[in-house]
Amino acid sequence: MKYELVIFDCDGVLVDSERLVNRITAAFFSERGLPVEADALRAMFKGKTMADVARWAENEALPPLNADWFYELGIATAQGFQRDLQPVEGVRPVLDLLTARGGRLCVASQSPPARLALSLTVTGLGGYFGEHAYSAAQVAHPKPAPDLFLYAAQQMGARPERCAVVEDSRSGVLAARAAGMTVYGYAGDEEPDTLAEAGAIVFGSMAQLPGLLCGG
C-alpha cells in the first residue's frame, strides 16, 4: 500500500445513494407543497449536509412545513434505504483487495451518524470499517473545510500527508486537499472536469482504484 490510511466518502462512493435520496426527498417535499425535481436537489446539495437542505426548505416552503418535517423525512429516507439502497458497483471487490493487502480503511461522510450507520449496514459494507465511520456531525465545520478528514486521520493515528481520500464531490475534494491529503475523484455521477479542477486524480471505474492506491 502507498498510504497509511484510505478514507472513503460514503454517498456516491461506497453506497449508490445519490439518485435514491434525491428521489425520496423530491417526492417528500412535493407532497408537502414544495415542488422540486430530484435533479435540482442534486445540483443544489451534492456534497453538502442535511442542515443545508433544512435551511433551504424552511426558507422556500409556503405555507411553512410542520414542526416534525425533518423527522418525517428521516423516516422516509430510512425506509427507502432499507428497501432499495445498494453498494456502488464494483466497490466491494476494491474493499476486499485493500483489506487483503493490509490496508487501513475508514469512512468520512457528510451524512448524520444514524444515516451513515444505516447505509453501511443495509449494504453489508459496515464490516470493512468497524467503528471507523466518521460523520461531519463530529466536527465543527463540514466539507469543504478539512476538519472531518483531519479528525478521521487523527482517530486512526495516520499522518495527513500519508492519507488517500476517495471522493465524488467538489466539496469533498476541496476538503481533502485542504487537509493535505491525496484525493482520488470517482466520476461515477459527477463531471470529471469538476473533480479535476478541484484537485483530484480522477478515475471513472472502481476497477481502476486498486492500481491507483497500491501503485500497481
N, C-alpha and C positions, 0 to 999 in steps of 0.2 A: 504493500500500500504506500502511496506517495504522501498520505496525510495521516496525522494523528487522530483526526475525527472527521466524519462526514455528517453534515447537518442537513436534513431533508425538510423542506416545507411540506405541508400536508395536502391542502386542497389543490388539485390540479397536478401534483407531483406524485403523491402516494395514492390518493383516492380521487376517483373521477367524479368530483362533486360540483364543479363549477356550473355546468349547464343545469344539473339537477336542482341545486339550491336556488338558482335564479328562476327556474320554472315554478318552484314551490313558492318563492317569495312574491313573484309577479302575480300568481293566482291569489295568494293571500291578500295582497293589497287591493287588487282589482275587485275582489268580492266585498271589500270594505269601502268602496267609493273612491279609491285612489288608483285609477287605471294606469298601468305601466307594463311595458314589454320586457320579457326576460333579457333580450339583447341590450336594452337600455340600462338595465340594472348591471349587467356585466361591464358595460362601458364605464359606468359611474363608479363601481365599487370593487372591481378586481384588485386584489392585493390590499384592500382596506379592511376595516373592522366592522363588527356589528354596531358599534357605537356610531360610526359614520352613517350607517343605514338608518339607525334610530333618529339621528338628528335630521336627516333628510325627510323621513316620513312625518315626523312631528311638525316640521315646517310646511310641508306640502298638503297635508290632509285637511280637507274641508268637507264635512264637519270633522272635528278632531277625532282621532282614534280613541277607543275606550281605554281605560286605565290598564287593562290586562293584555293589551295587544302584543307586547313584547313576549310575554309568557306564552300566549297562544301561538305566535309564530314559531317559538322554540319547539312547542309540541308538534306543530305541523311539519317542521323540518326533521325532527327526530323520527316521526312516523315515515316520512318519505325516505330517509336514510335507511331505516330498518328494512324497508320494502325493496329499495332499488339501488342502493349505493354499491359500487364495485371498485376494486383496485384499478389504478391506471394500467392500461395494457402494457405488459412486459416488465412491470416493476418488481414483481415477486422473484423472478429469476435473478434480477440485479441484487436484491437483498440477500438471496441465498448465496450468491457468489461472494459478495463482500463479507458476509458472515463467515463463510468457509475460509476466507483468506485472513481472518482475524481482524477485520475492520471494526472500528468502534463507531457506532451509529447513534444518532438521536434525532428528534423532531423539534422544530421551532416554528410555530404556527400563529397566525393572527386569530385563529378560532378561539372562542371561550373554552375553558378546560373541559366542560361537560361534552360539548360538541366534538372536541378533539378526541376525547376518550371514546365516544360513541363511534366516530369514524374509523378509528383503528380497530375497535372490537368487531364491528359489523363486517369489516372487510377481512378480518383474520390477520391483520398486519401488526397487531399490538405486540406479539411475541418477539418480534425483531428488535424492539426498543425497550421493553420492560417499563420501568418507571421514568425513562429518559425521554419524556414527551413534554415540551415546554410551551406555554401559552403566553401571548402578549399581555394577558391579564396579570402576569407575574412581574412585569417591569413597568417603569414609569412612562416610557414612550414606545408605541408600536412602530413597526416598519413604516416609513423608510429610515427611521432612527436605528442606530446599530445596537440598541440596548438588548434586544432579545437574543441576538446571535452571540453577543459578548457574555450574556448571562448563561446561555447554553454551554459555551466553551468553558466558562468558569466552573459550572456544575460538573462538567466532565473532566476537568483537570487538563484541558488542552490549550496550547498556545494559539491565539487567533491567527497568526501568520502560518500556522501549520494545519489550519482547518479548511475544508472544502464545503461549500454550500450548494445545494441543488434547489433552484427556484424556478418559478414560471411567471413571475410578475415583475414589472418595472420597479415597484416599491421594494420588493424583496431583494432584487439585485442591488439597488442603491444601498439598502441596509447592510448587505453582506460586504459590499465594497467599503462602506464607511467603517465597518468593523475590522478592516484589514485582511479579509479572507478572500480566497479564490472562489469565484462563483461560476457555476455552470447553469446556463439558462435553457430549460426544456421548452421548446417551441411547439408543444402539443396543441395549445389553444391560444397562442399569442404570436404576434408578428415577430419573426426572427430579428428584424432590424431594431425593434423596440428594445429587446433584451440586449442586443449587441451594443447599441448606443449607450445603454445604462452601465455597461462594463462587463457583461457576461461573455463567457465562452459558450457559444450556442450549439445545441445539438437537437436533432429532430426526432430521434427514436431512442427509447430506453436501451435498446441493444448496443448503442454506442457508449453508454455511460461507463461500464466497467473499464473499457480501454482508457477512457479519459482519467478515471480516478486511480487506476492501478498502473498506468504507464505502459500497458501492453496493447 
